[in-house]
């Protein structure tokens, strides 16, 4: 089959280069793993992880306050998905209420700690999800430590903590 690019907006060499890059990307996707830059594609076939996430979601179905702790990409991906699915102002009208502890700004952190303390005092079902690929991000660990001090007052507080990190990182066995 031959293609005629005579009047095309994109010159033939650019199309050829693009197709080569696309073939390479498909080849990389076939070999996707959590150890390379195609990790998000690896999720598509990780039925064990999908099943575990589903079980966790079912276990956490009655959560009234969810606090995501993370900096940069560890936080922004969750914000983007939440806004895409629930709308830009989702935090004002969704259950559970979702807060993002994504800065070490003292006033902002104080507000989150106050809301967490009120929820704990009211015996609300609270979950803190700390997210750090390396498990060593300074700001994330600092924020999590502050929130952990509050949530530790809850019996079985470990059931209220979800850690999203690389296997074996410093956060892997937190609690």
LOGUTI-421923 format. One record per residue (C-alpha): residue in one letter; x, y, z. Coordinates in steps of 0.2 Angstrom, whole numbers, plus 5000, padded with zeros to 4 digits. Layout:
% LOGUTI-421923
- mivex X Y Z
- A X Y Z
...
This chain:
% LOGUTI-421923
- mivex X Y Z
- X 5000 5000 5000
- X 5007 5017 4996
- X 5002 5034 5003
- X 5002 5050 4994
- X 5008 5065 5005
- X 5009 5078 4991
- X 4996 5089 4999
- X 4997 5084 5017
- X 4999 5096 5031
- X 5012 5085 5038
- X 5027 5081 5027
- X 5030 5062 5024
- X 5047 5061 5033
- X 5038 5068 5049
- X 5024 5055 5047
- X 5037 5041 5045
- X 5046 5047 5060
- X 5030 5047 5070
- X 5025 5030 5065
- X 5042 5023 5070
- X 5040 5032 5087
- X 5023 5024 5089
- X 5029 5007 5085
- X 5043 5009 5098
- X 5030 5015 5111
- X 5019 4999 5107
- X 5034 4988 5109
- X 5038 4996 5126
- X 5020 4994 5131
- X 5021 4975 5128
- X 5035 4975 5140
- X 5027 4986 5153
- X 5032 4984 5171
- X 5032 4994 5187
- X 5051 4996 5184
- X 5050 5007 5168
- X 5042 5022 5162
- X 5027 5012 5155
- X 5021 5008 5173
- X 5004 5015 5170
- X 5001 5003 5156
- X 5006 4988 5167
- X 4991 4992 5178
- X 4980 4987 5164
- X 4985 4968 5166
- X 4988 4968 5185
- X 4972 4960 5190
- X 4979 4956 5208
- X 4981 4974 5211
- X 4964 4979 5204
- X 4956 4966 5215
- X 4966 4972 5230
- X 4961 4990 5227
- X 4943 4984 5225
- X 4943 4975 5241
- X 4951 4990 5250
- X 4937 5002 5242
- X 4924 4990 5248
- X 4932 4990 5266
- X 4933 5009 5266
- X 4915 5012 5259
- X 4909 5022 5274
- X 4923 5034 5275
- X 4917 5052 5279
- X 4934 5061 5278
- X 4948 5056 5266
- X 4965 5065 5267
- X 4978 5062 5253
- X 4995 5066 5259
- X 5008 5069 5245
- X 5018 5082 5236
- X 5020 5085 5217
- X 5015 5070 5206
- X 5010 5059 5221
- X 4996 5072 5224
- X 4992 5080 5207
- X 4987 5064 5198
- X 4974 5061 5212
- X 4968 5079 5210
- X 4967 5077 5191
- X 4957 5061 5192
- X 4945 5068 5205
- X 4942 5084 5195
- X 4939 5074 5179
- X 4927 5062 5187
- X 4918 5073 5200
- X 4921 5091 5193
- X 4932 5105 5198
- X 4923 5109 5214
- X 4921 5091 5220
- X 4927 5094 5237
- X 4913 5105 5241
- X 4899 5092 5238
- X 4906 5075 5239
- X 4906 5061 5252
- X 4918 5057 5258
- X 4925 5075 5260
- X 4942 5074 5252
- X 4957 5085 5258
- X 4974 5086 5250
- X 4989 5089 5262
- X 5000 5094 5248
- X 5010 5109 5256
- X 5019 5112 5272
- X 5012 5129 5273
- X 5008 5131 5292
- X 4991 5139 5290
- X 4985 5126 5277
- X 4991 5112 5287
- X 4983 5119 5303
- X 4966 5119 5294
- X 4968 5101 5289
- X 4974 5095 5306
- X 4959 5105 5314
- X 4947 5096 5302
- X 4955 5079 5306
- X 4954 5082 5324
- X 4935 5087 5323
- X 4932 5071 5313
- X 4941 5061 5326
- X 4932 5069 5340
- X 4915 5066 5332
- X 4920 5048 5329
- X 4919 5049 5310
- X 4926 5036 5299
- X 4943 5044 5293
- X 4956 5038 5281
- X 4973 5045 5278
- X 4981 5040 5261
- X 5000 5044 5261
- X 5008 5044 5244
- X 5026 5044 5241
- X 5035 5033 5228
- X 5051 5033 5236
- X 5044 5033 5254
- X 5057 5047 5258
- X 5049 5063 5252
- X 5053 5075 5266
- X 5037 5086 5265
- X 5026 5071 5263
- X 5034 5062 5278
- X 5032 5078 5289
- X 5014 5081 5284
- X 5010 5063 5287
- X 5019 5063 5304
- X 5008 5078 5310
- X 4992 5069 5304
- X 4997 5052 5312
- X 4999 5060 5329
- X 4980 5065 5328
- X 4974 5048 5320
- X 4983 5038 5333
- X 4970 5043 5346
- X 4958 5032 5336
- X 4957 5013 5342
- X 4963 5002 5328
- X 4970 5018 5319
- X 4981 5007 5307
- X 4964 5003 5298
- X 4963 5021 5294
- X 4979 5022 5285
- X 4983 5018 5267
- X 5000 5019 5261
- X 5004 5021 5242
- X 5023 5018 5240
- X 5036 5007 5232
- X 5037 4989 5240
- X 5051 4990 5253
- X 5052 5009 5254
- X 5053 5017 5272
- X 5034 5019 5271
- X 5030 5001 5267
- X 5027 4996 5285
- X 5022 5012 5293
- X 5009 5014 5307
